[in-house]
């Protein structure tokens, strides 16, 4: 039976890579570096037909007769196909979310990573730039009633992509000046089209409600989490977590005054000139701590800390940008941190850095880099199965759950002392409140005032952080729930460690299967595969 599944799986993976340049770029497959996503009616129909054919073929296989690892791969690939079908046919966000049409990340991946000689990358960049005016014309045609908040955010991000082309492309052309005549005209045309599209976004009314509603949100949550937990159970557990963590913070704070403790720690904070250097210092500290306490096997992959590109700002303060699983070159992971925008008031800047104070940045570095995303994804890239399924079918709940779990694990071993422990608990509050916010915003008509009160009161967040999260809860859906659900399930798996197994060995085993959902990882570990 395996002889039937593997070639089928490979054919489906190949079709998904071909139909989605973004998927290929994320996976590190450079065969489609000249392409942009096709959201035209014909393009979407072609993708849906491919996905439906794939679903039919997978359903005809007797998965129970496969080896366990391939049973897992069959389930992962089926879920990936069905989720992609749901997004294109039900959520249809390409019709109302202009941010999906931004080519910034596809251009940035070619500019930033030295996976090939500069002339080769410039040829691919030029081919993508050439397609941008037509792609944005398609976007105008398919985008209908968009939420105002998505239009506002997209306007800034498209301007950021145009700025990236103007600012970063000349640096590459300086290394290959012979390609100026090829690249400069299409770059100018692309920049103009991006600025015009930004203005188009800014000029639209945007009357659509950004909330998905209970039916779509519940269905999307099921695909996102890949768990047996219901939405009601997620919400119940999240509220319980808020209560439990609040009590732990009270025990940590002098006289039980949580606000006083967190305010004192917030006074020790970086600024725009020092935050990147602080993150670099924190990465050295966390790496040394993991090594000294033998917590998980380290890798020799490079990790570079840099300011977040402007086209990606407006949703999160930091993210980890790893090379894809198929990336043949030895290229770095980027740990990106967003500085404050130039138009922020001094008061808002201060609020931001009080939230992301010196102790919080150390905890954030655990999450985004060591031993969180950077290390986990480096281990994941080393997994090799009988097919390429797990390279595409990674689980957001596992990836985020591992990162949150490592925050707790590090402070339990003494990292950062009381100060980082307090920030880690505050982050746990934020994680649980994220899940609550995600569901109440999209399904229960939570008002902005009530959402802000929840974050400022029970979450002890600075006003700037809470305002940013309110925007993120409207700009995204179900992703904010992955942290809490993933952490809960990854922590439970960590607690399954046999008494005679060293911690590093167990953590290595948890990271040795790629990035499957926690329920699949539990099955693989218990079977000793």
C-alpha positions in Angstrom: 0.0 0.0 0.0 2.9 2.3 0.7 3.9 1.8 -2.9 0.6 3.6 -3.8 0.7 6.3 -1.2 4.2 7.7 -1.7 3.9 8.5 -5.5 0.4 9.9 -5.0 1.6 12.1 -2.1 4.6 13.3 -4.2 2.3 14.1 -7.1 0.0 16.1 -4.8 2.9 18.0 -3.2 4.3 18.8 -6.6 0.9 20.1 -7.8 0.5 22.3 -4.7 4.0 23.7 -5.2 3.3 24.5 -8.8 -0.1 26.1 -8.1 1.2 28.3 -5.2 4.4 30.3 -5.6 4.0 31.4 -1.9 4.0 27.7 -0.8 7.0 27.0 -2.9 8.9 30.0 -1.6 8.1 29.1 2.0 9.3 25.6 1.4 12.6 26.8 -0.2 11.7 25.4 -3.7 13.2 27.9 -6.2 11.8 26.5 -9.4 8.9 28.9 -9.2 10.8 32.0 -8.2 9.6 33.9 -11.3 5.9 33.5 -10.5 3.2 35.4 -8.5 0.0 33.9 -7.0 -2.9 33.8 -9.5 -6.1 35.0 -7.8 -8.0 35.4 -11.1 -11.2 33.4 -11.4 -9.5 31.0 -13.8 -6.5 30.7 -11.4 -8.6 30.0 -8.4 -10.7 27.5 -10.3 -7.6 25.6 -11.4 -6.4 25.4 -7.8 -9.7 24.1 -6.6 -9.9 21.5 -9.3 -6.4 20.3 -8.4 -7.3 20.1 -4.7 -10.6 18.3 -5.3 -8.8 15.7 -7.4 -6.2 15.3 -4.7 -8.9 14.9 -2.0 -10.7 12.2 -4.1 -7.5 10.3 -4.7 -6.5 10.4 -1.0 -9.9 9.2 0.1 -9.6 6.1 -2.0 -6.5 4.9 -0.2 -6.9 2.5 2.7 -4.7 4.5 5.1 -5.0 1.9 7.9 -2.8 -0.4 5.9 0.1 2.0 5.7 3.1 2.1 8.1 2.4 4.4 11.0 4.6 7.3 9.7 2.7 7.2 6.4 -0.6 7.0 8.1 0.3 10.3 9.8 1.5 11.7 6.4 -1.8 10.7 4.8 -3.7 12.5 7.6 -1.5 15.6 7.3 -1.8 15.8 3.5 -5.6 15.2 3.6 -5.9 18.0 6.2 -3.7 20.3 4.1 -5.7 19.7 1.0 -9.1 20.1 2.7 -7.9 23.3 4.5 -6.7 24.9 1.3 -10.0 24.0 -0.4 -11.9 25.5 2.5 -9.9 28.7 2.3 -10.4 29.1 -1.4 -14.1 28.1 -1.6 -15.5 29.2 1.8 -13.4 31.9 3.5 -12.4 33.4 0.1 -10.2 35.9 1.8 -8.5 36.8 -1.5 -11.8 38.6 -2.3 -11.7 40.8 0.7 -8.2 40.9 2.2 -5.9 43.1 0.0 -2.9 42.1 2.1 -3.0 38.7 0.4 -2.1 40.4 -2.9 1.1 42.0 -1.6 4.1 40.5 -3.4 6.5 41.9 -0.7 7.5 38.7 1.0 8.1 36.9 -2.4 10.4 39.7 -3.5 12.1 40.0 -0.1 13.0 36.3 0.0 14.9 36.7 -3.3 16.6 39.9 -2.2 17.6 39.0 1.3 18.8 35.4 1.2 22.0 34.6 -0.7 20.9 31.2 -1.9 22.1 31.8 -5.5 24.4 34.2 -7.3 23.2 37.8 -7.5 22.6 37.7 -11.3 20.4 34.7 -11.0 18.3 36.2 -8.2 18.0 39.5 -10.1 16.6 37.6 -13.1 13.9 36.1 -10.9 13.2 39.4 -9.2 12.8 41.1 -12.6 10.4 38.4 -13.8 8.3 38.9 -10.6 8.4 42.7 -10.9 7.3 42.4 -14.5 4.1 40.6 -13.3 3.2 43.0 -10.5 1.1 45.5 -12.5 -1.1 42.8 -14.0 -1.4 41.0 -10.6 -2.6 44.2 -9.0 -5.1 44.7 -11.8 -6.4 41.3 -11.0 -6.6 42.2 -7.3 -8.7 45.3 -8.1 -11.0 43.0 -10.1 -11.5 40.3 -7.4 -11.5 42.4 -4.3 -15.0 43.4 -3.4 -16.2 44.7 0.0 -13.1 44.9 2.2 -12.9 45.7 5.9 -11.6 49.2 6.6 -8.8 47.9 8.9 -7.5 45.5 6.2 -7.5 48.4 3.7 -5.6 50.7 6.0 -3.0 48.1 6.9 -2.6 47.0 3.3 -2.1 50.7 2.2 0.9 50.9 4.5 2.3 47.5 3.6 2.1 48.1 -0.2 3.9 51.4 0.3 6.5 49.4 2.3 7.0 47.0 -0.6 7.5 49.9 -3.0 10.1 51.4 -0.6 11.9 48.1 -0.4 12.2 47.9 -4.2 13.6 51.5 -4.3 15.9 51.1 -1.3 17.1 47.5 -1.5 17.2 46.6 -5.2 20.0 49.2 -6.0 22.3 47.4 -3.6 21.9 44.2 -5.5 22.3 45.9 -8.9 25.6 47.4 -7.6 26.9 43.9 -7.5 25.6 43.1 -11.0 25.4 46.4 -12.9 25.1 44.7 -16.3 21.4 43.9 -15.4 20.3 47.5 -14.8 18.7 47.8 -18.2 16.7 44.6 -17.5 15.7 45.4 -13.9 15.3 49.2 -13.6 12.4 49.7 -16.0 10.3 46.8 -14.5 11.2 48.0 -11.0 10.0 51.5 -11.7 6.8 50.2 -13.2 6.2 47.8 -10.3 6.9 50.6 -7.7 4.4 52.9 -9.5 1.8 50.1 -9.5 2.3 49.4 -5.8 2.0 53.0 -4.8 -1.2 53.3 -7.0 -2.6 50.2 -5.3 -1.8 51.6 -1.9 -3.6 54.8 -2.8 -6.5 52.7 -4.1 -6.7 50.9 -0.8 -6.6 54.1 1.2 -9.4 55.6 -0.9 -12.0 52.8 -0.4 -14.7 53.0 2.1 -14.3 49.5 3.6 -17.7 48.7 5.1 -17.3 44.9 5.5 -17.2 43.6 9.1 -13.8 42.0 9.7 -15.4 39.4 12.0 -15.8 36.0 10.3 -18.9 35.0 12.3 -19.4 31.7 14.2 -19.9 29.3 11.3 -16.8 30.3 9.3 -14.7 30.8 12.4 -15.5 27.4 13.9 -14.8 25.7 10.7 -11.5 27.5 10.2 -10.5 26.8 13.8 -11.0 23.1 13.2 -8.6 23.2 10.2 -6.1 25.5 12.0 -5.8 23.5 15.3 -6.2 19.9 14.1 -7.3 19.0 17.6 -10.3 17.2 19.2 -11.0 20.2 21.4 -14.2 22.1 20.6 -14.3 25.9 20.5 -16.3 26.0 23.7 -13.6 23.8 25.5 -10.8 26.1 24.2 -12.6 29.1 25.6 -13.2 27.4 29.0 -9.6 26.3 29.3 -8.3 29.7 28.4 -10.3 31.4 31.1 -9.1 28.9 33.6 -5.5 29.5 32.5 -6.0 33.3 33.1 -7.1 32.6 36.7 -4.2 30.1 37.4 -1.5 32.4 36.0 -2.9 35.4 37.8 -2.4 33.5 41.1 1.1 32.6 40.2 1.9 36.3 39.5 0.4 37.3 42.8 2.7 34.8 44.6 5.7 36.3 42.7 4.8 40.0 43.4 5.6 41.7 46.7 2.3 42.0 48.7 0.6 40.4 45.8 0.6 43.6 43.8 1.0 42.4 40.2 0.7 45.9 38.6 3.4 47.3 40.9 5.8 44.5 40.1 5.3 44.7 36.3 5.5 48.5 36.3 8.9 48.4 38.1 10.2 45.8 35.6 8.9 47.9 32.6 11.0 50.8 33.7 14.1 48.9 32.5 13.6 49.0 28.7 15.4 49.5 25.4 14.7 52.0 22.6 14.8 52.0 18.8 18.6 52.4 18.9 19.2 49.5 21.3 16.5 46.9 20.8 18.3 45.0 18.0 21.5 44.8 20.1 19.5 43.7 23.1 18.0 40.9 21.1 21.5 39.8 19.8 22.8 39.8 23.4 19.8 37.8 24.5 20.3 35.2 21.7 23.9 34.6 23.0 22.6 34.3 26.6 19.8 31.9 25.7 22.1 29.7 23.5 24.7 29.5 26.3 21.9 28.6 28.8 20.5 25.8 26.6 24.0 24.4 26.2 25.0 24.6 29.8 21.7 23.0 31.0 21.7 20.3 28.2 18.1 21.1 27.4 18.0 20.3 23.7 20.6 19.6 20.9 21.9 22.8 19.3 22.5 23.3 15.6 25.2 25.2 13.7 22.7 27.1 11.5 23.1 30.8 11.4 20.5 33.1 12.9 20.6 36.9 12.0 18.6 39.5 14.0 17.4 42.4 11.9 14.7 45.1 11.8 11.4 43.9 10.4 10.9 44.9 6.8 8.4 47.7 6.4 6.0 45.7 4.2 5.5 43.2 7.0 4.8 45.7 9.8 1.4 46.4 11.4 0.5 42.9 12.7 3.1 41.5 15.0 6.2 42.9 16.8 8.5 40.1 16.0 8.7 36.9 13.9 11.1 34.2 12.9 11.7 33.8 9.1 13.5 30.5 8.5 14.8 29.0 5.2 12.5 26.4 3.7 12.9 22.7 4.1 13.9 22.3 0.4 16.4 25.2 0.5 19.6 23.7 -0.9 21.9 26.6 0.2 23.2 27.2 3.7 21.4 30.4 4.4 20.4 32.1 7.6 17.2 32.3 9.7 16.1 35.9 10.3 14.7 36.9 13.7 13.0 40.1 12.8 11.9 42.8 15.3 9.8 45.8 14.5 10.9 49.2 15.7 8.4 51.9 16.3 7.1 53.8 13.3 8.4 57.3 12.7 5.0 58.9 13.1 4.3 57.6 16.6 4.1 60.1 19.5 6.8 59.9 22.2 4.1 58.6 24.6 3.2 55.7 22.4 6.9 54.9 21.8 7.4 54.8 25.6 4.4 52.6 26.0 5.7 50.1 23.4 9.1 49.8 25.0 7.7 49.5 28.5 5.8 46.4 27.2 8.9 45.1 25.3 11.3 45.9 28.2 14.7 44.3 28.7 13.2 41.3 30.4 10.4 40.8 27.9 12.9 40.9 25.0 14.9 38.1 26.7 11.7 36.0 27.0 10.7 37.0 23.4 14.1 35.8 22.2 13.4 32.4 23.8 10.2 32.2 21.9 11.4 33.4 18.5 14.9 32.0 18.5 16.5 29.9 21.1 15.2 27.3 21.9 11.9 28.3 20.3 11.2 28.8 16.6 14.7 29.1 15.2 15.9 25.9 16.9 12.7 23.9 16.4 12.4 24.7 12.8 16.1 23.9 12.2 15.4 20.5 13.6 12.3 20.2 11.5 14.2 20.9 8.3 16.4 17.8 9.1 13.4 15.4 9.1 13.3 13.1 6.1 10.3 10.9 5.4 9.2 8.7 2.5 7.6 11.7 0.9 7.7 15.6 1.1 4.4 15.8 2.9 5.7 17.1 6.2 7.7 19.8 4.5 4.4 21.5 3.5 2.1 20.2 6.2 3.6 21.8 9.3 1.4 22.5 12.3 1.0 26.0 13.5 -0.2 24.8 17.0 2.9 22.6 17.3 5.3 25.3 16.1 3.8 28.0 18.4 3.1 25.5 21.2 6.8 24.5 21.3 7.9 28.1 21.4 5.6 28.9 24.3 6.5 25.7 26.1 10.2 26.6 25.9 9.5 30.0 27.6 8.1 28.1 30.6 10.8 25.4 30.5 13.7 28.0 30.4 12.5 29.9 33.5 11.8 26.7 35.3 15.5 26.0 34.9 16.4 29.5 36.2 16.9 31.5 33.1 16.6 35.3 33.8 15.6 34.9 37.4 12.5 36.5 38.8 12.3 39.3 36.2 12.1 37.0 33.2 9.8 34.6 35.1 7.4 37.5 35.7 7.4 38.4 32.0 7.0 34.8 31.0 3.9 34.6 33.2 2.6 37.8 31.7 3.1 36.3 28.3 1.1 33.2 29.4 -1.7 35.6 30.4 -1.4 37.2 26.9 -1.4 33.8 25.3 -4.7 32.7 27.0 -6.3 36.1 26.4 -5.3 35.9 22.7 -7.5 32.7 22.4 -10.3 34.4 24.3 -10.0 37.5 22.2 -9.8 35.5 18.9 -13.1 33.8 19.6 -15.1 36.6 21.2 -14.1 39.1 18.5 -15.1 36.9 15.6 -18.1 35.1 17.2 -19.5 37.1 20.1 -19.4 40.7 18.8 -16.9 41.7 21.5 -16.6 45.5 21.5 -13.3 47.3 21.3 -13.8 48.8 24.8 -14.4 45.4 26.4 -11.5 43.9 24.5 -9.2 46.7 25.7 -10.4 46.3 29.2 -9.7 42.6 29.1 -6.1 43.1 27.9 -5.3 46.1 30.1 -7.0 44.7 33.2 -6.6 41.0 33.3 -3.6 40.9 31.0 -1.7 43.9 32.6 -0.7 45.0 29.0 0.5 48.4 28.1 -2.1 50.4 26.1 0.0 50.3 22.9 0.3 46.6 23.0 -3.4 46.1 23.7 -4.3 48.5 20.8 -2.0 46.5 18.5 -3.5 43.2 19.5 -7.0 44.5 19.0 -6.0 45.3 15.4 -4.4 41.9 15.0 -7.5 40.1 16.3 -9.5 41.8 13.5 -6.8 41.3 10.8 -6.4 37.6 11.5 -8.6 34.8 12.6 -7.9 31.5 14.5 -4.1 32.1 14.4 -4.2 33.8 17.8 -5.7 30.5 19.3 -2.7 28.4 18.1 -0.5 29.6 21.0 -2.7 28.5 23.8 -3.9 25.3 22.3 -0.5 24.4 21.0 1.2 25.1 24.3 -1.3 23.1 26.3 -0.8 20.0 24.1 3.0 20.3 23.7 3.3 20.7 27.5 1.3 17.6 28.0 3.6 15.7 25.6 6.7 16.9 27.4 5.2 15.6 30.6 5.1 12.1 29.1 8.9 11.8 29.3 9.8 8.5 30.9 11.7 8.9 34.2 14.8 7.2 32.9 15.1 9.4 29.7 17.2 12.5 29.9 15.4 15.8 29.2 17.5 16.6 26.1 16.9 13.2 24.7 13.1 13.6 25.1 13.1 17.1 23.6 15.2 15.9 20.7 12.6 13.1 20.1 9.8 15.7 20.2 11.7 17.7 17.5 12.7 14.7 15.3 9.4 14.2 13.4 9.2 17.5 11.5 6.4 19.8 12.7 3.3 17.6 12.8 0.3 18.5 14.9 0.6 17.6 18.6 -1.9 14.7 18.3 0.2 13.1 15.5 3.4 13.7 17.5 2.0 12.0 20.5 1.1 9.0 18.4 4.5 8.8 16.9 6.3 9.1 20.2 4.2 6.6 22.0 4.8 4.1 19.1 8.5 4.7 19.3 8.7 5.4 15.6 
